[in-house]
Structures are given as C-alpha cells and as structure tokens.
Amino acid sequence: MTRILEVKNRSYDSRAMTLATSLLVLALVPQAPALDFGTFRARVEPVFLKKRPGHARCVVCHARATTPFRLQPLSPGSSSWNEAESRKNFEAAARLVVEGDPRSSRLLTMALAEDAGGTSFHPGGKHWESQSDPEWQALADWARAGAPAALDYGEFRSRVEPIFLQKRPGLARCVVCHTRATTPFRLQILSPGSSSWTEEESRLNFEAAARLVAPGDPLSSLLLLMPLAYDAGGTSFHPGGKHWESKDDPEWQRLADWVRGRK
C-alpha cells in the first residue's frame, strides 16, 4: 500500500511540475501594444524632432523632463534615434494612447488647442490648432490602427494550420510532438487514417494557437518565436528544433500575416 502511494505521489508531482512549467511559459508570453512600431518610427517619431516657430522641439523638453512621456536623449551629434532608442520611445508613447481612439489619447490631446478638443494646458505650448493639422493626423492614423483585429479562424484553418502538418528534412512535424507533449501549445490528435483535422478539432487548435499570440505583433508572439532561429530574433531553444532560419521564410510570413490580420 505504501509503495502504491509513493508511485501515485511521484505521478502527481510530475503532473504538477508539468502544469507549473506550462503556466510559467504562458505568463512569459509578451503582451506588447498592438500599435505598429514601423509606422511609429516612420511617421510619428519624426514629429518629436520637428522644429516649430516659437516652440521648442518635443525632444528638447521630453528627453530631460520627468514627465509620463519620456523620450530618449539623442546621442551626441545624432539627429535621430537608433532602433533600441526608438523602441523605448515607442513604449513611452504607447502608454499615452488609447488604441483605436485618438481623441481619448493624451499623446494627441496635450499639444492640441483646447478649442480643438485638447487639454487646457501643455507646458510646451500648443502645437496643433486643429485636428486637421497633418502632424495630428499622422498620430491619429497610428492610434486608430492600433485597435487589434481579432484573429481570423478561417485564415487560421486554410493557411496556418497546414504548417503544423508540414514535413521538414531532419525535423519532426509539429503535429507529432504537440499532440503528445504537455506543452502550452497542444494540438488535437489526428483521427486514425486522417491527414487533417475536423472542424471541431481545428477550433480547439485555433484556441491553443491564439493563446500564444499577441494580435497585431508577430515579434511578441511565442508561436512565431519558438521555431524561429535565435539569430533571426527567435527564442534560444525549441525542443522540436528551429524550423525557420529567418523571418523571410514563407511559413513564418504566413503566420505573421495571420497575427497582423492580413488576408
């Protein structure tokens, strides 16, 4: 009887450890803003460097002042930020944006004239007299696009799910490991003799994949980072090996399009 209890306890401890590991991995999936970094860097960030008659540039005050919107100081002799600095600026700006709603975003209302819907005061003065100002519109377009699109099940089933069945030289198919292993990404077992999943099974696969995705942001989605080569921006380890050597791989691009809501 004691021997049986010891075996049961070891089995319980093993399952508990597996569950704890799975929950930890899920907790570590980055939840980055759905706002687009590329658009921010190309169209929004230059606004903070713009010279305006009678006003200091945003970067002059916001790289020094202890305000909620803290820009990175420019390196000596530089007229713009490097990518790492831009990422920090992006994070600072995103905290002052209500995704999908420019008029409720402090980043857009602080420097907007009060008569045009802005706040009553901005220490650096009012830069935009109306919401029609091209700079204000550039920020508004970015904020509006930030509302993350829901992941599309139809696109998942037709373009993403087949990737999990794909054979690759020297590597097991995703379905081989992820239907048996107790990992956060748990695919449904294929029915005997079947080469694809039923509608009901695909729905469960969709739910499992969606838990490892940050909608709108492929680079913050563990589903895309685990099998991606480390040098290309992936995680340091994936038990099933690295399937994609770069983000240019057609399979990686297909998943990225799904995460971004592109069809």
C-alpha positions as CSV (number, residue, x, y, z in Angstrom):
1,M,0.0,0.0,0.0
2,T,2.8,2.4,0.9
3,R,4.6,1.6,-2.4
4,I,1.4,2.4,-4.3
5,L,1.0,5.7,-2.5
6,E,4.6,6.6,-3.3
7,V,4.1,5.9,-7.0
8,K,0.9,8.0,-7.0
9,N,2.6,10.9,-5.3
10,R,5.5,10.8,-7.8
11,S,3.0,10.8,-10.6
12,Y,1.1,13.7,-9.1
13,D,4.3,15.7,-8.5
14,S,5.3,15.1,-12.2
15,R,2.0,16.4,-13.5
16,A,2.0,19.3,-11.1
17,M,5.5,20.3,-12.3
18,T,4.5,20.0,-16.0
19,L,1.4,22.2,-15.3
20,A,3.5,24.8,-13.4
21,T,6.0,24.9,-16.3
22,S,3.2,25.4,-18.9
23,L,1.6,28.2,-16.8
24,L,5.0,29.9,-16.5
25,V,5.6,29.8,-20.2
26,L,2.1,31.3,-20.8
27,A,2.8,34.0,-18.3
28,L,6.0,34.9,-20.1
29,V,4.3,35.5,-23.5
30,P,4.9,39.2,-24.0
31,Q,1.8,41.3,-24.3
32,A,3.1,44.2,-26.3
33,P,0.9,47.0,-27.6
34,A,-0.9,46.3,-30.8
35,L,0.2,49.7,-32.1
36,D,2.6,49.4,-35.0
37,F,6.2,50.1,-34.4
38,G,7.2,50.5,-38.0
39,T,4.5,53.2,-38.5
40,F,5.6,54.9,-35.3
41,R,9.2,55.1,-36.4
42,A,8.5,56.2,-39.9
43,R,5.6,58.7,-39.4
44,V,5.1,59.5,-35.7
45,E,8.6,59.8,-34.2
46,P,9.8,62.5,-36.7
47,V,7.0,64.7,-35.2
48,F,9.0,64.8,-31.9
49,L,12.0,66.2,-33.7
50,K,10.1,68.8,-35.7
51,K,11.1,72.5,-35.3
52,R,8.2,74.9,-34.8
53,P,8.3,78.7,-34.7
54,G,8.1,79.9,-31.1
55,H,8.2,76.4,-29.6
56,A,10.9,74.1,-28.5
57,R,11.1,70.7,-30.2
58,C,9.4,67.9,-28.3
59,V,12.7,66.1,-27.8
60,V,14.2,69.2,-26.1
61,C,11.8,69.0,-23.1
62,H,10.8,65.4,-23.1
63,A,14.3,64.0,-23.1
64,R,15.0,65.9,-19.9
65,A,11.7,66.4,-18.0
66,T,10.4,63.8,-15.7
67,T,7.0,63.5,-17.4
68,P,4.9,60.5,-18.3
69,F,6.1,60.9,-21.9
70,R,9.9,60.4,-21.6
71,L,11.8,60.4,-24.9
72,Q,15.3,59.0,-25.1
73,P,18.1,61.7,-25.3
74,L,19.7,61.9,-28.8
75,S,23.3,60.7,-28.9
76,P,25.9,63.4,-29.3
77,G,26.0,64.5,-33.0
78,S,22.9,62.4,-33.9
79,S,19.8,63.9,-35.5
80,S,17.6,60.8,-34.9
81,W,17.3,57.7,-32.7
82,N,18.7,54.2,-33.2
83,E,16.3,51.3,-33.2
84,A,16.8,50.4,-29.5
85,E,16.1,54.0,-28.5
86,S,13.1,54.2,-30.8
87,R,11.7,51.1,-29.2
88,K,11.8,52.8,-25.8
89,N,10.2,55.9,-27.3
90,F,7.5,53.7,-28.8
91,E,6.8,52.1,-25.4
92,A,6.6,55.6,-23.8
93,A,4.2,56.9,-26.4
94,A,2.0,53.8,-26.4
95,R,1.4,54.3,-22.7
96,L,-0.4,57.6,-23.5
97,V,-2.5,56.2,-26.3
98,V,-6.0,54.6,-26.2
99,E,-5.7,52.2,-29.1
100,G,-8.3,53.0,-31.7
101,D,-9.4,56.3,-30.1
102,P,-7.1,59.3,-30.8
103,R,-9.4,61.8,-29.1
104,S,-9.0,59.9,-25.8
105,S,-5.2,59.7,-26.1
106,R,-3.2,62.1,-24.0
107,L,-0.4,61.9,-26.5
108,L,-2.7,63.7,-29.0
109,T,-4.6,66.0,-26.7
110,M,-1.9,67.6,-24.6
111,A,-0.4,69.6,-27.5
112,L,-3.7,70.2,-29.2
113,A,-5.5,73.6,-28.8
114,E,-8.3,73.4,-26.2
115,D,-10.8,74.8,-28.7
116,A,-10.0,71.8,-31.0
117,G,-10.6,69.3,-28.2
118,G,-7.2,69.4,-26.4
119,T,-6.3,69.8,-22.8
120,S,-6.4,73.2,-21.1
121,F,-2.6,73.3,-20.6
122,H,0.6,71.8,-22.0
123,P,3.9,73.1,-20.6
124,G,5.5,73.1,-24.1
125,G,2.6,75.1,-25.6
126,K,0.0,74.1,-28.1
127,H,1.5,72.8,-31.4
128,W,-1.7,72.0,-33.3
129,E,-4.5,74.5,-33.7
130,S,-6.9,71.9,-35.1
131,Q,-7.3,68.1,-35.6
132,S,-6.8,68.8,-39.3
133,D,-3.1,69.5,-38.7
134,P,-1.0,67.0,-40.7
135,E,1.1,66.1,-37.7
136,W,-2.0,65.5,-35.5
137,Q,-3.5,63.4,-38.4
138,A,-0.3,61.3,-38.6
139,L,-0.5,60.5,-34.9
140,A,-4.3,59.9,-35.1
141,D,-3.9,57.4,-38.0
142,W,-1.3,55.5,-36.0
143,A,-3.6,55.4,-32.9
144,R,-6.6,54.4,-34.9
145,A,-4.8,51.5,-36.5
146,G,-3.7,50.3,-33.0
147,A,-7.0,48.6,-32.3
148,P,-6.0,45.0,-32.7
149,A,-8.0,42.9,-35.2
150,A,-9.5,39.7,-33.9
151,L,-7.6,36.6,-35.1
152,D,-9.4,35.1,-38.1
153,Y,-10.4,31.5,-37.7
154,G,-10.9,31.0,-41.5
155,E,-7.4,32.2,-42.3
156,F,-6.0,30.0,-39.5
157,R,-7.7,26.9,-40.9
158,S,-6.8,27.5,-44.5
159,R,-3.3,29.0,-44.2
160,V,-1.8,28.5,-40.7
161,E,-3.0,25.0,-39.6
162,P,-1.4,23.2,-42.6
163,I,2.0,24.4,-41.3
164,F,1.6,22.1,-38.3
165,L,1.3,19.1,-40.7
166,Q,4.3,20.1,-42.9
167,K,7.1,17.6,-43.2
168,R,10.7,19.1,-42.9
169,P,14.0,17.4,-43.5
170,G,15.6,16.3,-40.3
171,L,12.7,17.6,-38.1
172,A,9.5,16.0,-36.9
173,R,6.2,17.6,-37.9
174,C,4.7,19.9,-35.3
175,V,1.7,17.6,-35.0
176,V,4.0,14.7,-34.0
177,C,5.2,16.4,-30.8
178,H,2.4,18.8,-30.0
179,T,-0.3,16.2,-29.8
180,R,1.7,14.1,-27.3
181,A,3.7,16.6,-25.3
182,T,2.2,18.5,-22.3
183,T,3.2,21.9,-23.6
184,P,1.2,25.2,-23.7
185,F,0.6,24.6,-27.5
186,R,-1.4,21.4,-27.5
187,L,-2.7,20.3,-30.9
188,Q,-5.5,17.8,-31.3
189,I,-4.6,14.2,-32.2
190,L,-5.4,13.3,-35.8
191,S,-8.1,10.6,-36.1
192,P,-6.8,7.2,-37.3
193,G,-6.2,7.3,-41.1
194,S,-6.9,11.1,-41.3
195,S,-4.4,13.6,-42.7
196,S,-6.2,16.7,-41.4
197,W,-8.4,17.8,-38.6
198,T,-12.2,18.1,-38.3
199,E,-13.9,21.4,-37.9
200,E,-14.3,20.8,-34.1
201,E,-10.6,19.8,-33.8
202,S,-9.5,22.8,-35.8
203,R,-11.4,25.1,-33.4
204,L,-9.5,23.7,-30.5
205,N,-6.2,24.1,-32.3
206,F,-7.2,27.7,-33.1
207,E,-7.8,28.4,-29.4
208,A,-4.5,26.8,-28.4
209,A,-2.6,28.8,-31.0
210,A,-4.3,32.1,-30.1
211,R,-3.1,31.8,-26.5
212,L,0.5,32.1,-27.8
213,V,-0.2,35.1,-30.0
214,A,-0.2,38.9,-29.4
215,P,-2.6,40.1,-32.0
216,G,-1.0,42.6,-34.3
217,D,2.5,41.9,-33.2
218,P,4.3,38.8,-34.6
219,L,7.5,39.6,-32.8
220,S,5.8,39.4,-29.4
221,S,4.1,36.1,-30.3
222,L,5.6,32.9,-28.8
223,L,4.0,30.8,-31.5
224,L,6.3,32.5,-34.1
225,L,9.4,32.9,-31.9
226,M,9.8,29.3,-30.6
227,P,10.7,27.7,-34.0
228,L,12.5,30.8,-35.3
229,A,16.3,30.8,-35.4
230,Y,17.8,32.7,-32.4
231,D,19.9,34.8,-34.8
232,A,16.7,35.9,-36.6
233,G,15.0,37.0,-33.4
234,G,13.7,33.7,-32.1
235,T,13.9,32.1,-28.6
236,S,17.2,30.4,-27.6
237,F,15.6,27.0,-27.6
238,H,12.8,25.0,-29.1
239,P,12.6,21.2,-28.2
240,G,11.5,20.5,-31.8
241,G,14.4,22.3,-33.4
242,K,14.4,25.5,-35.4
243,H,12.1,25.4,-38.5
244,W,12.8,28.9,-39.9
245,E,16.2,30.4,-40.4
246,S,14.8,33.9,-41.0
247,K,11.6,35.9,-40.8
248,D,11.6,35.8,-44.6
249,D,10.6,32.2,-44.6
250,P,7.2,31.8,-46.3
251,E,5.8,29.8,-43.4
252,W,6.8,32.4,-40.9
253,Q,5.4,35.2,-43.1
254,R,2.1,33.3,-43.3
255,L,1.8,33.1,-39.6
256,A,2.9,36.8,-39.3
257,D,0.2,37.9,-41.8
258,W,-2.4,36.0,-39.7
259,V,-1.3,37.7,-36.5
260,R,-1.4,41.1,-38.2
261,G,-4.9,40.5,-39.5
262,R,-3.8,40.5,-43.2
263,K,-5.5,38.3,-45.8
